[in-house]
Amino acid sequence: MKIIEVIVDTKGGVSMETKGFAGTGCRDVTKALERALGVITSDRDTPELHLASEQSQQQSLGSSG
């Protein structure tokens, strides 16, 4: 299941967290939301971001022999 969680704190600060996206797919999906919400003060990668590239490397290593 793919989830985009948007949290607005009591001071109006907004944070967004994606779950269930492998690779950079989360960035593609949240791009419009980020533009609508305004200035991004920080961006933190989740372990899932690296999942797609790790799987690709494993497939390449497995098929080379």
Buried (B, 14 or more C-beta within 10 A) or exposed (E): EEEBEEEEEEEEEBEBEBEEBBBEBBBEEBEEEBEEBEEEEEEEEEEBBEEBEEEEEEEEEEEEE
